[in-house]
């Protein structure tokens, strides 16, 4: 993250403020090299775990914490984020260096962790405005290679053998997001009701297992300054052990979205822009992961839209309750319907 090209930094909002003096005292005792006056600013991006830039003693850090208020079970698991990034530190997967995890909510009100500040740019719009065609192509090749590198990591080899139950991943995910959607539902979305019936009845027979990121998209990648290479992958809150094609379907959903809050993607002139087509994206993933082919990826696209709708609904509900990480939360309510209807359209037309 950086102030130049990264998420905007703002004064910490009252709803997401905490005792900065208590944090300074705690980090002085628990974080090696931490000293000096502490300045805290909030990243005005992301809708899940509030994220802050810490400046002290001429160094910059990033802090992520759980949001305040009553939270859904298993949501906002900052300890899991910390654990997986720490476990991946010596693999080809680009991650920031983890510095400290605090699971004592008495310090600033919730669990939190501190990581290194990775300088670079963040492109929330997957069409990568401002880059040249060759830079876009290089970014996506680096981005896809990072995904293949992640799926190639053996969980047991990095201490993540118990990070999740790989068997039955998709059925559990469908059940989890169905439950969380129903817990935050604010209106009837017919397409969502249909998906909640269709998905469990049409699960793929294969049950592959790998480390899955859970929110793998350009907006969660920091691009190294001066190059199109991915310097770090962020936002591992949804990471678990499961079917690797869930990550692939999540990224490929961009090719099927009629409405993206980050910008237009579907229908672009991919060749002219240097962006891989959907088939080229699948082919690149196969090349880097050693697969012969990818079958049934559209099921995973549908699942990704369904899960996204459930997440957006939860963010919107937190916005109504005043507990969201960004003021944009209240503007997202309609997107749950849009994502669900996109998913059901794919089912009707292709599956």
C-alpha positions as CSV (number, residue, x, y, z in Angstrom):
1,X,0.0,0.0,0.0
2,X,1.1,3.5,-0.6
3,X,-0.2,7.1,-0.6
4,X,0.8,7.3,-4.3
5,X,-1.6,5.2,-6.2
6,X,-2.8,3.2,-3.2
7,X,-6.1,3.5,-1.4
8,X,-6.9,7.0,-0.2
9,X,-5.9,7.9,3.4
10,X,-8.3,9.8,5.6
11,X,-8.6,10.9,9.2
12,X,-9.8,8.0,11.2
13,X,-13.6,8.1,11.4
14,X,-15.3,8.3,14.8
15,X,-17.1,5.0,14.2
16,X,-13.7,3.2,13.5
17,X,-11.6,5.1,16.0
18,X,-9.7,3.4,18.9
19,X,-7.4,4.3,21.8
20,X,-4.3,5.3,19.9
21,X,-2.3,5.9,23.1
22,X,-3.1,2.3,24.2
23,X,-1.9,1.0,20.8
24,X,1.3,3.0,21.0
25,X,2.1,1.6,24.5
26,X,1.3,-1.9,23.4
27,X,3.4,-1.8,20.2
28,X,6.3,-0.2,22.1
29,X,6.4,-3.3,24.3
30,X,5.5,-6.0,21.7
31,X,6.9,-4.9,18.2
32,X,10.6,-4.8,17.8
33,X,11.9,-1.5,16.5
34,X,8.7,0.4,17.2
35,X,9.3,3.8,18.7
36,X,8.5,7.5,18.4
37,X,5.3,9.4,18.1
38,X,2.4,7.5,16.5
39,X,0.3,8.9,13.7
40,X,-2.8,6.8,12.6
41,X,-4.7,7.3,9.4
42,X,-7.4,5.2,7.9
43,X,-7.5,3.7,4.4
44,X,-10.8,4.6,2.9
45,X,-11.1,1.4,0.9
46,X,-12.4,-2.1,1.5
47,X,-15.7,-2.9,3.2
48,X,-14.7,-5.7,5.6
49,X,-11.8,-5.3,8.1
50,X,-10.9,-1.6,8.8
51,X,-7.3,-0.9,7.7
52,X,-5.0,1.8,9.0
53,X,-1.5,3.3,8.2
54,X,0.7,3.7,11.2
55,X,3.6,6.1,11.1
56,X,6.2,6.1,14.0
57,X,9.9,6.6,14.3
58,X,10.3,7.2,10.5
59,X,8.7,3.9,9.6
60,X,5.3,3.0,8.2
61,X,3.2,0.0,9.1
62,X,-0.3,-1.3,8.2
63,X,-2.8,-2.4,10.9
64,X,-5.9,-4.4,10.2
65,X,-8.5,-5.1,12.8
66,X,-11.9,-6.5,13.2
67,X,-14.8,-4.0,12.9
68,X,-16.7,-2.9,16.0
69,X,-20.1,-4.2,16.8
70,X,-21.7,-7.6,16.8
71,X,-20.2,-9.8,14.1
72,X,-21.4,-12.9,12.3
73,X,-19.7,-16.2,13.4
74,X,-16.4,-16.8,11.6
75,X,-16.5,-13.4,9.8
76,X,-13.6,-10.9,9.9
77,X,-11.0,-13.5,10.9
78,X,-7.9,-11.3,11.1
79,X,-6.1,-14.1,12.9
80,X,-6.5,-16.3,9.8
81,X,-5.3,-13.5,7.6
82,X,-2.2,-13.1,9.7
83,X,-1.5,-16.9,9.9
84,X,-1.8,-17.6,6.2
85,X,0.4,-14.7,5.1
86,X,3.0,-15.6,7.7
87,X,2.9,-19.2,6.5
88,X,3.5,-18.1,2.8
89,X,6.5,-15.9,3.6
90,X,9.1,-18.3,2.1
91,X,7.0,-19.4,-0.9
92,X,6.8,-17.8,-4.4
93,X,3.5,-16.3,-3.4
94,X,4.0,-12.5,-2.9
95,X,2.8,-11.4,0.6
96,X,3.7,-8.6,3.0
97,X,5.9,-9.4,6.0
98,X,3.8,-10.1,9.1
99,X,5.1,-8.3,12.2
100,X,2.6,-9.0,15.1
101,X,-0.8,-10.5,15.9
102,X,-2.8,-9.3,18.9
103,X,-5.7,-11.4,20.0
104,X,-6.4,-9.4,23.2
105,X,-9.4,-7.2,22.5
106,X,-8.7,-5.1,25.6
107,X,-5.9,-3.2,23.8
108,X,-7.9,-1.4,21.1
109,X,-11.3,-3.1,21.3
110,X,-10.8,-5.9,18.8
111,X,-8.2,-8.4,17.6
112,X,-5.7,-6.8,15.1
113,X,-2.4,-7.5,13.4
114,X,0.4,-5.3,12.1
115,X,2.3,-5.9,8.8
116,X,5.0,-4.2,6.8
117,X,4.0,-1.3,4.5
118,X,4.5,-2.5,0.9
119,X,4.9,0.5,-1.5
120,X,3.2,0.3,-4.8
121,X,0.0,0.9,-6.8
122,X,-3.4,-0.7,-6.4
123,X,-5.7,-1.1,-9.4
124,X,-9.3,-1.6,-8.3
125,X,-10.5,-1.3,-11.8
126,X,-9.6,-4.6,-13.6
127,X,-9.3,-2.8,-16.9
128,X,-6.2,-1.1,-15.5
129,X,-6.7,2.4,-16.8
130,X,-3.5,4.4,-17.4
131,X,-1.3,1.4,-18.3
132,X,0.0,0.6,-21.8
133,X,-1.2,-2.7,-23.5
134,X,2.2,-4.3,-22.8
135,X,2.0,-3.3,-19.1
136,X,-1.5,-4.7,-18.8
137,X,-0.4,-8.0,-20.3
138,X,2.6,-8.2,-18.0
139,X,0.4,-7.4,-15.0
140,X,-2.1,-10.1,-15.8
141,X,0.6,-12.7,-16.5
142,X,2.2,-11.9,-13.1
143,X,-1.2,-11.9,-11.5
144,X,-2.2,-15.3,-12.9
145,X,1.2,-16.8,-12.1
146,X,0.7,-15.7,-8.5
147,X,-2.6,-17.5,-8.4
148,X,-1.0,-20.7,-9.8
149,X,1.9,-20.4,-7.4
150,X,-0.6,-20.2,-4.5
151,X,-2.5,-23.3,-5.6
152,X,0.8,-25.2,-6.0
153,X,1.7,-24.7,-2.3
154,X,1.2,-27.8,-0.3
155,X,-0.7,-26.8,2.9
156,X,1.1,-29.3,5.1
157,X,4.5,-28.0,3.9
158,X,3.8,-24.5,5.3
159,X,2.0,-25.5,8.4
160,X,-1.5,-25.0,7.0
161,X,-2.6,-28.6,6.9
162,X,-5.3,-27.8,9.5
163,X,-6.4,-24.5,8.0
164,X,-9.6,-25.9,6.7
165,X,-11.4,-29.1,5.7
166,X,-10.7,-29.5,2.0
167,X,-13.3,-32.2,1.5
168,X,-16.8,-30.9,0.9
169,X,-15.5,-27.3,0.5
170,X,-18.1,-26.2,-2.1
171,X,-21.1,-27.6,-0.2
172,X,-19.9,-26.0,3.0
173,X,-19.3,-22.7,1.2
174,X,-22.8,-22.7,-0.3
175,X,-24.3,-23.5,3.1
176,X,-22.2,-20.8,4.8
177,X,-23.1,-18.0,2.5
178,X,-26.7,-19.0,2.3
179,X,-26.8,-18.8,6.1
180,X,-25.0,-15.4,6.2
181,X,-27.2,-14.0,3.4
182,X,-30.4,-15.0,5.2
183,X,-29.0,-13.5,8.5
184,X,-28.5,-10.0,6.8
185,X,-31.4,-10.1,4.2
186,X,-33.2,-6.8,3.9
187,X,-35.4,-7.5,0.8
188,X,-36.5,-10.4,-1.3
189,X,-34.2,-11.1,-4.3
190,X,-35.8,-13.8,-6.4
191,X,-32.6,-14.7,-8.2
192,X,-30.8,-15.2,-4.9
193,X,-33.6,-17.6,-3.8
194,X,-33.2,-19.6,-7.0
195,X,-29.4,-19.8,-6.6
196,X,-29.8,-21.1,-3.0
197,X,-31.8,-24.0,-4.4
198,X,-29.7,-24.6,-7.6
199,X,-26.2,-24.5,-6.3
200,X,-26.4,-27.4,-3.7
201,X,-28.1,-29.5,-6.4
202,X,-25.4,-28.9,-9.0
203,X,-22.1,-29.2,-7.2
204,X,-19.1,-30.5,-9.2
205,X,-18.2,-34.1,-8.6
206,X,-14.5,-33.5,-8.3
207,X,-13.2,-32.4,-4.9
208,X,-9.8,-30.8,-5.5
209,X,-8.0,-29.2,-2.6
210,X,-5.5,-26.3,-2.4
211,X,-5.0,-23.1,-0.5
212,X,-7.6,-20.7,-1.9
213,X,-7.4,-17.0,-1.5
214,X,-11.1,-16.3,-1.5
215,X,-11.0,-12.7,-2.8
216,X,-8.4,-12.9,-5.6
217,X,-8.8,-9.8,-7.8
218,X,-6.6,-7.0,-9.1
219,X,-7.8,-4.7,-6.3
220,X,-6.1,-7.0,-3.8
221,X,-2.8,-6.9,-5.5
222,X,-0.1,-4.2,-4.9
223,X,1.9,-3.5,-8.1
224,X,5.5,-2.7,-7.6
225,X,6.4,0.9,-8.4
226,X,8.0,1.2,-11.8
227,X,7.0,-2.3,-13.0
228,X,3.7,-4.2,-13.7
229,X,4.8,-7.0,-11.3
230,X,2.6,-8.0,-8.4
231,X,4.6,-7.1,-5.2
232,X,2.0,-8.4,-2.6
233,X,-1.4,-10.0,-2.4
234,X,-3.7,-8.6,0.3
235,X,-7.0,-9.3,2.0
236,X,-6.8,-13.0,2.9
237,X,-9.8,-13.0,5.3
238,X,-11.6,-15.6,3.2
239,X,-8.6,-17.8,2.7
240,X,-9.1,-21.5,3.4
241,X,-8.4,-25.0,2.0
242,X,-10.7,-25.8,-0.8
243,X,-11.3,-26.1,-4.5
244,X,-8.7,-24.0,-6.4
245,X,-11.2,-23.3,-9.3
246,X,-13.2,-21.2,-6.9
247,X,-10.5,-18.6,-7.1
248,X,-10.4,-18.9,-10.9
249,X,-14.1,-18.5,-11.2
250,X,-14.0,-15.5,-9.0
251,X,-11.6,-13.7,-11.3
252,X,-13.4,-14.8,-14.4
253,X,-16.6,-13.3,-13.1
254,X,-15.2,-10.0,-14.4
255,X,-15.8,-11.3,-17.9
256,X,-19.5,-11.8,-17.1
257,X,-20.4,-8.8,-15.0
258,X,-22.7,-6.2,-16.6
259,X,-22.1,-3.8,-13.8
260,X,-18.9,-3.4,-11.8
261,X,-18.5,-0.7,-9.1
262,X,-14.8,-0.4,-10.1
263,X,-15.4,0.2,-13.8
264,X,-16.3,-1.5,-17.1
265,X,-14.7,-4.8,-18.0
266,X,-17.1,-7.0,-19.9
267,X,-17.2,-6.1,-23.6
268,X,-13.8,-4.3,-23.7
269,X,-11.5,-4.7,-26.7
270,X,-9.2,-7.0,-24.8
271,X,-6.7,-7.5,-27.7
272,X,-6.2,-3.7,-28.2
273,X,-5.9,-3.1,-24.5
274,X,-3.5,-6.0,-23.9
275,X,-5.8,-7.8,-21.5
276,X,-6.3,-11.6,-21.8
277,X,-9.7,-12.8,-23.0
278,X,-11.4,-15.2,-20.7
279,X,-10.1,-18.2,-22.7
280,X,-6.6,-16.7,-22.7
281,X,-6.9,-16.3,-19.0
282,X,-7.9,-19.9,-18.5
283,X,-5.0,-21.0,-20.9
284,X,-2.5,-19.0,-18.9
285,X,-3.6,-20.5,-15.7
286,X,-3.3,-23.9,-17.1
287,X,0.2,-23.2,-18.4
288,X,1.4,-21.9,-15.0
289,X,-0.4,-24.5,-12.9
290,X,0.5,-27.5,-15.2
291,X,-3.1,-28.4,-16.0
292,X,-4.2,-29.7,-19.3
293,X,-7.5,-27.9,-19.2
294,X,-10.1,-26.4,-16.9
295,X,-13.7,-27.7,-17.2
296,X,-16.9,-26.4,-15.7
297,X,-15.4,-23.0,-14.8
298,X,-18.8,-21.4,-15.3
299,X,-20.2,-23.2,-12.2
300,X,-17.5,-21.4,-10.2
301,X,-18.3,-18.1,-11.9
302,X,-21.9,-18.6,-10.7
303,X,-20.8,-19.5,-7.3
304,X,-18.6,-16.4,-7.1
305,X,-21.5,-14.1,-8.0
306,X,-23.6,-15.8,-5.4
307,X,-21.0,-15.5,-2.7
308,X,-20.3,-11.9,-3.7
309,X,-24.0,-11.1,-3.4
310,X,-24.1,-12.6,0.1
311,X,-21.0,-10.6,1.1
312,X,-22.3,-7.3,-0.3
313,X,-25.6,-7.9,1.5
314,X,-23.7,-8.2,4.7
315,X,-21.7,-5.1,4.1
316,X,-24.9,-3.2,3.3
317,X,-26.6,-4.4,6.5
318,X,-23.5,-3.3,8.5
319,X,-23.8,0.1,6.8
320,X,-27.4,0.3,7.9
321,X,-26.3,-0.6,11.4
322,X,-23.4,2.0,11.3
323,X,-20.6,-0.6,11.6
324,X,-19.1,-0.7,8.0
325,X,-15.4,0.0,7.3
326,X,-16.2,2.6,4.6
327,X,-18.9,5.3,4.1
328,X,-19.5,3.7,0.7
329,X,-21.3,0.7,2.3
330,X,-24.8,2.2,2.1
331,X,-24.4,2.7,-1.7
332,X,-23.9,-1.0,-2.3
333,X,-27.3,-2.4,-1.5
334,X,-28.4,-2.7,-5.1
335,X,-25.3,-4.7,-6.1
336,X,-26.4,-7.8,-4.2
337,X,-29.4,-8.0,-6.6
338,X,-27.2,-7.2,-9.6
339,X,-24.7,-10.0,-8.8
340,X,-27.5,-12.5,-8.1
341,X,-29.2,-11.8,-11.3
342,X,-25.9,-12.0,-13.3
343,X,-25.4,-15.5,-11.8
344,X,-28.9,-16.7,-12.5
345,X,-28.6,-15.4,-16.1
346,X,-25.5,-17.6,-16.6
347,X,-27.3,-20.6,-15.2
348,X,-30.2,-20.1,-17.6
349,X,-28.1,-19.5,-20.7
350,X,-25.2,-21.9,-20.2
351,X,-25.7,-24.5,-17.5
